[in-house]
Amino acid sequence: MATVAPLDKAADHAAWQGEMFDGLPLAAYIIGNAGQIWDVNAAAEALFNRSRGAMVGKNAGQWIDLGSAGSFDVWAADAAQPATAFSANIHVTDGRVVQADLTLGAAQQGWRLLLIHVTARGGRGPLRQPGAGARSATAAAAMLAHEVKNPLSGIRGAAQLLARDGDDTQRRALSNLIVGEVDRIAALIDSMQDFTRDAPVATSPVNIYPAIRQACEVARKGFAADVRLEEDFDPSLPQVHANHDALVQILLNLLKNGARAAGKGGSLRLHTAFRPGILRADDARALPIEIAVLDNGPGIDAALGDSIFDPFVSGNSDGQGLGLALVDKLVRDMGGIIEQDRHAGWTRFRLHLALAGTQV
């Protein structure tokens, strides 16, 4: 095998030396366009329990398993395009395998940056497969919906009779209060029942823009009336594998959360884009269609992390913690993923969906 010069001997890449590269919190490689490792940082040495000298010159893909998505070299073949893979298997020392998300930058004068973000196996990575805790919460919500909803209808009916039979203003006010509170609880139960439905939503080829327009119209006439809503759309996007009603519900939940976070006079952004290179390594499914909802609010408490997608977890003092759990379920039902991050003062929720005709 030909010897590859370490990065500190290549003047074109000197900017990546020293504290900036070595101090990255994620494991990082700098690789050549042929996939050979030119340099690694301290986090990569710690992850693989191998020294820089033991890794430089090797092919980066020899420790990375993309499953049915194919080889690392095929995934990284187009040097001009960045690429992302979720839930890849990383082979470290002693036969151990960890799961990680990969981000590979586009070529820069013959080199590319590969970042490896280790995620918890069976935990809360971008795919967020529901574990025992989520299943228990689902069962609890289903039981609560069954046990509470029927008595509520009787209470509501009695309150309406009370209002009709009495002329007293105070009696009418009290009965209206009862009806209002019962309706509020019933709406909460309805949202629980949406979350507890085990059957996935039916999917078909869908044009995303009717769903986006419908959600934006509802937002502008209601909860986002005092918020600026900016649109940045790619009109050339093809149809996706999705469900129109589910997509509307997802966007309404995200826009409502964003409007609440931004506050009166704040801003929301909704954009669409084609993002090649996004795939799920566990089943080789490409997810190139992105729909993003952004708000310029203060952001989500970092302590919550990806648990914001868990049922009954909320960053709002008056929230029930069901909206994002339902969003996550619906996106997974359609074979996609949803990500949340903070970038340049904006909180971003990004949906990645498969093209129509993709087997899910």
C-alpha positions as CSV (number, residue, x, y, z in Angstrom):
1,M,0.0,0.0,0.0
2,A,1.3,3.4,-0.9
3,T,2.2,5.7,2.0
4,V,-0.1,8.6,2.5
5,A,1.4,11.8,3.9
6,P,-0.1,12.8,7.2
7,L,-2.0,16.0,7.1
8,D,0.6,18.1,8.9
9,K,2.9,17.6,5.9
10,A,0.4,18.9,3.4
11,A,0.5,22.7,3.3
12,D,-2.9,23.0,1.6
13,H,-4.5,21.6,4.8
14,A,-2.6,23.4,7.4
15,A,-5.7,25.2,8.6
16,W,-7.0,22.0,10.1
17,Q,-4.1,21.5,12.4
18,G,-3.7,22.3,16.0
19,E,-6.4,23.0,18.5
20,M,-9.3,23.6,16.0
21,F,-9.3,20.1,14.5
22,D,-8.1,18.2,17.5
23,G,-10.5,19.9,19.8
24,L,-13.7,18.9,17.8
25,P,-16.0,17.0,20.2
26,L,-17.0,14.5,17.5
27,A,-14.7,11.9,16.1
28,A,-13.4,13.3,12.9
29,Y,-11.3,12.1,9.9
30,I,-9.8,14.0,7.1
31,I,-9.8,11.7,4.1
32,G,-8.7,11.9,0.5
33,N,-11.1,11.6,-2.4
34,A,-10.1,7.9,-2.6
35,G,-11.2,7.3,0.9
36,Q,-7.8,7.0,2.5
37,I,-7.4,8.6,6.0
38,W,-5.1,11.6,6.0
39,D,-5.6,12.7,9.6
40,V,-7.7,11.9,12.7
41,N,-8.5,13.9,15.8
42,A,-8.2,13.0,19.5
43,A,-11.9,12.0,19.7
44,A,-11.4,9.5,16.8
45,E,-8.4,8.0,18.5
46,A,-10.5,7.6,21.7
47,L,-13.5,6.1,19.9
48,F,-11.5,3.5,17.9
49,N,-8.9,3.0,20.6
50,R,-6.3,3.3,17.9
51,S,-3.5,5.8,17.5
52,R,-3.4,8.3,14.7
53,G,-0.4,6.5,13.3
54,A,-2.4,3.2,13.2
55,M,-5.2,4.8,11.2
56,V,-3.5,7.2,8.8
57,G,-3.2,5.6,5.4
58,K,-6.0,3.1,5.9
59,N,-9.3,3.2,4.1
60,A,-11.9,5.0,6.2
61,G,-14.6,2.5,5.2
62,Q,-12.8,-0.6,6.7
63,W,-14.4,0.2,10.1
64,I,-17.7,1.5,8.9
65,D,-20.7,-0.8,8.0
66,L,-23.5,0.8,6.1
67,G,-25.5,-2.4,6.0
68,S,-27.8,-2.8,3.0
69,A,-26.9,0.7,1.9
70,G,-23.7,-0.7,0.3
71,S,-20.0,0.0,0.9
72,F,-18.5,3.2,2.3
73,D,-16.7,3.8,-1.0
74,V,-20.0,3.7,-3.0
75,W,-21.7,6.0,-0.4
76,A,-18.9,8.5,-0.7
77,A,-18.3,8.1,-4.4
78,D,-19.5,11.6,-5.4
79,A,-16.8,13.8,-4.0
80,A,-18.6,17.0,-5.0
81,Q,-21.7,16.3,-2.8
82,P,-22.0,16.1,1.0
83,A,-23.5,12.9,2.3
84,T,-25.3,11.8,5.5
85,A,-26.0,8.3,6.8
86,F,-28.0,7.5,9.9
87,S,-27.6,4.4,12.1
88,A,-24.4,3.1,10.6
89,N,-22.4,0.4,12.5
90,I,-18.9,1.3,13.5
91,H,-16.5,-1.5,14.4
92,V,-14.2,-0.4,17.2
93,T,-11.6,-2.5,19.1
94,D,-12.3,-5.9,20.8
95,G,-15.0,-6.8,18.4
96,R,-17.4,-4.1,19.7
97,V,-19.9,-2.4,17.4
98,V,-21.4,1.0,18.1
99,Q,-24.1,2.9,16.2
100,A,-23.4,6.3,14.7
101,D,-24.6,8.9,12.3
102,L,-22.1,10.0,9.7
103,T,-21.7,13.4,8.0
104,L,-19.3,13.6,5.1
105,G,-18.5,17.0,3.6
106,A,-17.9,17.8,-0.1
107,A,-14.4,17.7,-1.4
108,Q,-12.1,20.7,-0.6
109,Q,-9.0,20.7,-2.8
110,G,-8.8,16.9,-2.7
111,W,-9.8,16.3,1.0
112,R,-13.1,15.7,2.8
113,L,-14.1,16.0,6.4
114,L,-15.9,12.9,7.9
115,L,-17.7,13.4,11.3
116,I,-18.9,10.4,13.4
117,H,-21.6,11.1,16.0
118,V,-22.2,8.0,18.2
119,T,-25.8,7.4,19.1
120,A,-27.2,5.1,21.8
121,R,-28.1,1.7,20.4
122,G,-31.9,1.3,20.7
123,G,-32.0,4.8,22.2
124,R,-32.9,8.3,21.0
125,G,-30.9,8.7,17.7
126,P,-32.6,10.3,14.7
127,L,-34.6,7.2,14.0
128,R,-36.0,7.2,17.6
129,Q,-37.4,3.7,17.6
130,P,-39.8,3.6,20.5
131,G,-38.5,1.7,23.5
132,A,-40.1,0.2,26.6
133,G,-40.7,3.7,28.1
134,A,-42.6,4.9,25.0
135,R,-44.6,1.7,24.9
136,S,-45.6,2.1,28.5
137,A,-46.6,5.7,28.0
138,T,-48.6,4.7,24.9
139,A,-50.5,2.0,27.0
140,A,-51.1,4.5,29.8
141,A,-52.5,7.1,27.4
142,A,-54.8,4.5,25.8
143,M,-56.1,3.4,29.1
144,L,-56.7,7.0,30.2
145,A,-58.5,7.8,27.0
146,H,-60.8,4.8,27.4
147,E,-61.6,5.4,31.1
148,V,-62.1,9.1,31.0
149,K,-63.8,10.0,27.7
150,N,-67.1,8.3,28.3
151,P,-67.8,10.0,31.7
152,L,-67.0,13.3,30.1
153,S,-69.8,13.1,27.7
154,G,-72.3,12.6,30.5
155,I,-70.9,15.5,32.5
156,R,-71.1,17.7,29.4
157,G,-74.7,16.7,28.7
158,A,-75.8,17.5,32.3
159,A,-74.1,20.9,32.2
160,Q,-76.0,21.7,29.0
161,L,-79.3,20.7,30.6
162,L,-78.5,22.9,33.6
163,A,-78.0,25.9,31.3
164,R,-81.2,25.4,29.4
165,D,-83.4,24.8,32.5
166,G,-82.3,27.8,34.5
167,D,-82.6,31.6,34.0
168,D,-80.1,32.5,36.6
169,T,-77.1,34.3,35.0
170,Q,-74.7,32.7,37.4
171,R,-76.0,29.2,36.8
172,R,-75.6,29.7,33.1
173,A,-72.0,31.0,33.6
174,L,-71.1,28.0,35.7
175,S,-72.6,25.5,33.2
176,N,-70.7,27.2,30.4
177,L,-67.5,26.9,32.4
178,I,-68.1,23.2,32.9
179,V,-68.8,22.7,29.2
180,G,-65.6,24.6,28.3
181,E,-63.4,22.6,30.7
182,V,-64.9,19.3,29.5
183,D,-64.3,20.2,25.9
184,R,-60.7,21.1,26.8
185,I,-60.1,17.7,28.5
186,A,-61.8,15.9,25.6
187,A,-59.4,17.6,23.1
188,L,-56.5,16.3,25.2
189,I,-57.9,12.8,25.2
190,D,-58.3,13.0,21.4
191,S,-54.6,13.9,21.0
192,M,-53.7,10.9,23.2
193,Q,-55.8,8.7,21.0
194,D,-54.0,10.0,17.9
195,F,-50.7,9.0,19.5
196,T,-51.9,5.6,20.6
197,R,-53.0,4.3,17.3
198,D,-50.7,1.4,16.4
199,A,-51.6,1.1,12.8
200,P,-49.4,3.3,10.6
201,V,-51.0,5.9,8.4
202,A,-51.7,4.9,4.8
203,T,-49.2,6.3,2.4
204,S,-49.2,7.1,-1.4
205,P,-47.4,9.4,-3.8
206,V,-48.0,13.0,-2.5
207,N,-47.2,16.4,-3.7
208,I,-46.0,18.2,-0.6
209,Y,-47.1,21.7,-1.6
210,P,-50.9,21.4,-1.1
211,A,-50.2,20.2,2.4
212,I,-47.8,23.0,3.0
213,R,-50.2,25.6,1.7
214,Q,-53.1,24.2,3.8
215,A,-51.0,24.3,7.0
216,C,-49.7,27.8,6.3
217,E,-53.2,29.1,5.6
218,V,-54.5,27.8,8.9
219,A,-51.4,29.2,10.7
220,R,-51.7,32.7,9.3
221,K,-55.4,32.9,10.1
222,G,-55.0,31.5,13.6
223,F,-52.2,30.9,16.0
224,A,-49.5,32.5,13.8
225,A,-51.4,35.7,13.0
226,D,-48.9,37.9,15.0
227,V,-45.8,36.1,13.6
228,R,-44.0,36.7,10.4
229,L,-44.1,33.5,8.3
230,E,-41.4,33.4,5.5
231,E,-41.4,30.8,2.7
232,D,-38.5,29.5,0.7
233,F,-39.6,26.7,-1.6
234,D,-38.0,24.6,-4.3
235,P,-40.9,24.3,-6.8
236,S,-39.2,21.5,-8.7
237,L,-39.4,18.8,-6.0
238,P,-41.0,15.5,-7.0
239,Q,-43.7,13.6,-5.1
240,V,-42.9,11.9,-1.9
241,H,-43.9,8.8,-0.1
242,A,-46.3,10.3,2.5
243,N,-49.9,10.9,3.6
244,H,-51.4,14.3,2.9
245,D,-53.5,14.6,6.2
246,A,-50.6,13.4,8.3
247,L,-48.2,15.9,6.6
248,V,-50.7,18.7,7.4
249,Q,-50.9,17.6,11.0
250,I,-47.1,17.4,11.3
251,L,-46.6,20.9,9.9
252,L,-49.4,22.4,12.0
253,N,-47.8,21.0,15.2
254,L,-44.4,22.3,14.2
255,L,-45.7,25.7,13.1
256,K,-47.7,26.0,16.3
257,N,-44.7,25.2,18.5
258,G,-42.6,27.6,16.5
259,A,-45.1,30.5,16.7
260,R,-45.3,30.0,20.5
261,A,-41.5,30.0,20.8
262,A,-41.0,33.1,18.5
263,G,-43.8,35.1,20.3
264,K,-45.6,38.1,19.0
265,G,-43.5,39.9,16.3
266,G,-41.2,36.9,15.9
267,S,-40.4,35.0,12.8
268,L,-41.1,31.6,11.3
269,R,-39.5,30.1,8.2
270,L,-40.7,27.2,6.2
271,H,-38.4,25.9,3.4
272,T,-38.1,22.9,1.1
273,A,-35.0,21.5,-0.6
274,F,-33.6,18.5,-2.4
275,R,-30.8,17.0,-0.2
276,P,-29.0,14.2,-2.0
277,G,-26.9,11.9,0.2
278,I,-29.3,11.6,3.1
279,L,-30.1,7.9,3.8
280,R,-31.0,5.5,6.5
281,A,-28.2,3.0,6.7
282,D,-30.4,0.4,8.4
283,D,-32.6,-0.2,5.3
284,A,-30.7,1.7,2.5
285,R,-33.6,4.1,2.0
286,A,-32.7,7.5,0.5
287,L,-34.5,10.5,2.0
288,P,-33.6,13.4,-0.3
289,I,-36.7,15.6,0.3
290,E,-36.4,18.0,3.1
291,I,-39.1,20.2,4.7
292,A,-37.9,22.4,7.5
293,V,-39.7,24.6,10.0
294,L,-37.6,27.2,11.8
295,D,-38.3,29.8,14.5
296,N,-36.2,32.6,16.0
297,G,-37.3,31.9,19.6
298,P,-35.0,31.2,22.5
299,G,-34.6,27.6,21.6
300,I,-35.2,24.3,23.4
301,D,-33.7,23.5,26.7
302,A,-30.5,21.6,25.9
303,A,-31.2,19.3,28.9
304,L,-34.2,17.9,27.1
305,G,-32.2,16.9,24.0
306,D,-34.0,14.4,21.7
307,S,-36.4,13.5,24.6
308,I,-38.6,16.3,23.4
309,F,-40.0,13.6,21.0
310,D,-40.9,11.4,23.9
311,P,-44.6,11.4,25.1
312,F,-45.4,13.7,28.0
313,V,-42.1,15.6,27.7
314,S,-42.5,19.3,27.0
315,G,-40.4,22.4,27.0
316,N,-43.5,24.5,27.8
317,S,-44.9,24.9,31.2
318,D,-48.4,24.5,29.9
319,G,-47.6,21.8,27.3
320,Q,-48.8,18.2,27.5
321,G,-45.9,16.7,25.6
322,L,-47.9,15.0,23.0
323,G,-47.5,17.2,19.9
324,L,-43.9,16.3,19.0
325,A,-44.4,12.6,20.0
326,L,-47.2,12.5,17.5
327,V,-45.1,14.2,14.9
328,D,-42.3,11.7,15.4
329,K,-44.8,8.8,15.1
330,L,-46.3,10.1,11.9
331,V,-42.9,10.8,10.3
332,R,-41.8,7.3,11.1
333,D,-45.0,5.9,9.8
334,M,-44.2,7.5,6.4
335,G,-40.7,6.0,6.5
336,G,-38.9,9.3,7.1
337,I,-37.0,10.9,9.9
338,I,-37.1,14.2,11.8
339,E,-34.2,16.1,13.2
340,Q,-34.0,19.1,15.6
341,D,-31.1,21.4,16.1
342,R,-30.2,25.0,16.7
343,H,-28.3,27.0,14.1
344,A,-27.4,30.7,13.8
345,G,-30.2,31.8,16.2
346,W,-32.9,29.6,14.7
347,T,-34.4,26.4,16.1
348,R,-34.8,23.9,13.2
349,F,-37.1,20.9,12.7
350,R,-36.2,19.1,9.5
351,L,-38.3,16.3,8.0
352,H,-36.5,14.0,5.6
353,L,-38.8,12.0,3.3
354,A,-38.5,9.3,0.6
355,L,-39.4,9.8,-3.0
356,A,-42.7,8.4,-4.2
357,G,-42.3,4.8,-5.3
358,T,-39.8,4.0,-2.5
359,Q,-40.6,0.7,-0.8
360,V,-41.1,1.4,3.0
